[in-house]
Structures are given as structure tokens and as C-alpha cells.
Amino acid sequence: ELVQEAYGMHYPDKRRNKSILQKYWPGLELDSRMTEEDEAWSPTSRESITQLQQRISLFLDFVAKLPQTNIVVVSHGVFIEVLLQAHCPEALPNGRRVYNCDTIIGDCLSENGVYKGLQGMRVLT
């Protein structure tokens, strides 16, 4: 849930119920902390950029602790764009936006499970 789109107000940004996701993708291991309903979404308020940046930091801390070395992250444009603007702005030169189906590759650096930064992030063309 840390990589979902900026949440709130816009119905398309609301996550489907966990049981529906499990039905559509039975082989996918969902985060055990995921609640049945999207508790972060609200019809009256939207997540601020500051709140999204805090969530991105939690996500990067989580990734830094993983034992895997090759990780695929699938998310939405606003999440990825804010992540890159904050942690690797050179990946989006001249105000480039993140578009649907963009593929961005690079390295998440960590040391002893502590996030150190992003390196070599770039949009594949």
C-alpha cells in the first residue's frame, strides 16, 4: 500500500478491496498489513505532497531492508514522479513528467538495511 497513487477525493485513486484483489490475482502475495478497505482514501481530502513524500520515505526504508537484489515496483505516475523529484531529480530532466506505461530503471542503494539513495535512475525509451 505504500506505493499506491496519491490518495483521496478522486475515486479512481481508491484501492479496490483486498478480497477483490486476492480474487483477481490469487498468486500474488499481498502485504499482511493491508486492510480489507482502502482506509487512506477519503472523498473529502487529498494526500498532500508532504504526506506523499513521507510515505515514499517509508517505502524506500522498506525496500532497503529487503534481501532481494532485483525488485520490480509498479505504481502510478504521481507516486513515481514525486519519488524521483525528491530522490533522483536528474531522472526527470527539463521538468519531464512520468507518463502511463513509462519504464524507469535504476538502483536503490542501501547499507546494512538502511536506505542510502537512488542511483542511475532513467526512463527507458
C-alpha positions as CSV (number, residue, x, y, z in Angstrom):
1,E,0.0,0.0,0.0
2,L,3.0,2.3,0.3
3,V,3.2,2.6,-3.5
4,Q,-0.4,3.4,-4.3
5,E,-1.3,6.6,-6.0
6,A,-1.7,9.9,-4.1
7,Y,-4.9,9.1,-2.3
8,G,-8.2,10.9,-1.7
9,M,-11.0,12.7,-3.4
10,H,-10.6,11.1,-6.8
11,Y,-12.5,7.8,-7.0
12,P,-10.0,6.2,-9.5
13,D,-7.3,6.6,-6.8
14,K,-9.2,4.4,-4.3
15,R,-7.8,1.0,-4.0
16,R,-10.1,-2.0,-4.5
17,N,-11.0,-4.1,-1.6
18,K,-8.3,-6.7,-0.6
19,S,-10.7,-9.6,-1.2
20,I,-11.3,-8.5,-4.8
21,L,-7.5,-8.1,-5.4
22,Q,-7.0,-11.6,-4.0
23,K,-9.7,-13.0,-6.3
24,Y,-8.2,-11.4,-9.4
25,W,-4.6,-12.3,-8.6
26,P,-4.6,-15.4,-6.4
27,G,-0.9,-16.0,-6.8
28,L,0.1,-12.5,-5.6
29,E,1.2,-12.2,-2.0
30,L,-0.4,-9.1,-0.6
31,D,1.0,-7.2,2.4
32,S,-0.4,-8.8,5.6
33,R,-0.9,-5.3,7.0
34,M,-3.3,-4.4,4.1
35,T,-6.8,-3.8,5.4
36,E,-9.9,-5.0,3.5
37,E,-10.9,-1.5,2.5
38,D,-8.7,1.4,1.5
39,E,-8.7,3.3,4.8
40,A,-6.4,6.1,3.5
41,W,-8.8,7.2,0.8
42,S,-11.2,10.0,1.6
43,P,-13.9,11.6,-0.5
44,T,-13.3,15.0,1.1
45,S,-9.5,15.4,1.3
46,R,-6.4,14.5,-0.8
47,E,-3.0,13.5,0.4
48,S,-0.6,16.4,0.3
49,I,2.8,16.3,-1.4
50,T,4.4,16.4,2.0
51,Q,2.4,13.4,3.2
52,L,3.2,11.5,-0.1
53,Q,6.9,12.3,0.4
54,Q,6.7,10.8,3.9
55,R,5.1,7.7,2.5
56,I,7.8,7.4,-0.2
57,S,10.4,7.6,2.6
58,L,8.7,4.7,4.4
59,F,8.6,2.7,1.1
60,L,12.3,3.3,0.4
61,D,13.2,2.3,4.0
62,F,11.1,-0.9,3.5
63,V,12.9,-1.7,0.2
64,A,16.3,-1.1,1.7
65,K,15.6,-3.9,4.2
66,L,14.6,-6.5,1.6
67,P,17.1,-9.4,1.0
68,Q,16.2,-9.4,-2.8
69,T,18.5,-7.6,-5.2
70,N,16.2,-7.3,-8.2
71,I,12.8,-5.7,-7.4
72,V,10.1,-4.5,-9.7
73,V,7.9,-1.7,-8.4
74,V,4.6,-1.0,-10.2
75,S,2.9,2.2,-9.2
76,H,1.2,5.4,-10.6
77,G,2.6,8.5,-12.2
78,V,2.3,10.9,-9.2
79,F,3.9,8.5,-6.8
80,I,6.9,7.8,-9.1
81,E,7.2,11.4,-10.2
82,V,7.4,12.7,-6.6
83,L,9.8,9.9,-5.7
84,L,12.1,10.8,-8.5
85,Q,11.8,14.6,-7.9
86,A,12.8,14.1,-4.3
87,H,15.4,11.4,-4.5
88,C,16.8,11.5,-8.1
89,P,15.7,14.6,-9.9
90,E,18.2,14.1,-12.8
91,A,16.0,11.2,-13.9
92,L,13.4,13.8,-15.0
93,P,15.3,16.5,-16.9
94,N,13.7,19.7,-18.0
95,G,10.5,19.1,-16.0
96,R,9.7,15.8,-17.7
97,R,6.6,14.1,-16.4
98,V,6.0,10.4,-15.7
99,Y,3.5,9.0,-18.2
100,N,1.4,5.8,-18.3
101,C,3.5,2.8,-19.1
102,D,6.8,4.5,-18.6
103,T,9.6,2.1,-17.5
104,I,12.2,3.5,-15.2
105,I,15.2,1.6,-14.1
106,G,18.0,2.2,-11.7
107,D,19.5,1.2,-8.3
108,C,18.3,1.7,-4.8
109,L,21.4,1.9,-2.6
110,S,21.4,0.6,0.9
111,E,23.9,-0.4,3.5
112,N,23.0,-2.8,6.3
113,G,19.3,-2.4,5.6
114,V,19.5,1.4,5.7
115,Y,18.4,3.4,2.6
116,K,21.2,5.5,1.1
117,G,19.8,6.8,-2.1
118,L,18.9,6.2,-5.7
119,Q,21.4,5.9,-8.5
120,G,21.3,5.7,-12.2
121,M,17.6,6.2,-12.5
122,R,16.5,6.7,-16.0
123,V,13.4,6.4,-18.2
124,L,13.7,3.7,-20.9
125,T,12.7,4.9,-24.3
